[in-house]
Amino acid sequence: MPNLEGTMPDPKNRQRVARQRTIHAPAVRQGEEKKKPKLPAQGWISWWPVAAGIALGLLGPQLRDLLAPYAPWSMRLVYPFVLLASHKEMGLSDELALMLPQAMLFAQFPLEGLAVKFMLGRGVKVSAAIGQMVSVHMVCTLVLWLVAGAAA
């Protein structure tokens, strides 16, 4: 068996082993404490996305009328859930297909505000949360385009 002397520390020489560990350990400055992560807003102020969503939801019919001259693409971009709920290709009954789009007209923005509130509660930046909502709208617009192409 080859001689492996010097490759393993001598267990009897504990001071040398302890000194080597302290040399290779990361240096921690005295008096420097770990920075606490910034907590997300708590209380009523954390519900501002839901409040903004409710305000936009109450203005839903007026916003729909404002976007009507630019239909169908304006509606597909701003109200994709309303249009998805109205498609018979989604497998909804006739009664639900008549009622659900009107409900989604008022509920879409408050639901998105609730989603943004939960994202912000997990520490996501406001810009990232808005970007995720824009991405959801783009995916729904793509689904609407696919459904409209399949129906034609």
Beta strands, then each sheet from edge to edge (+ up, - down):
end
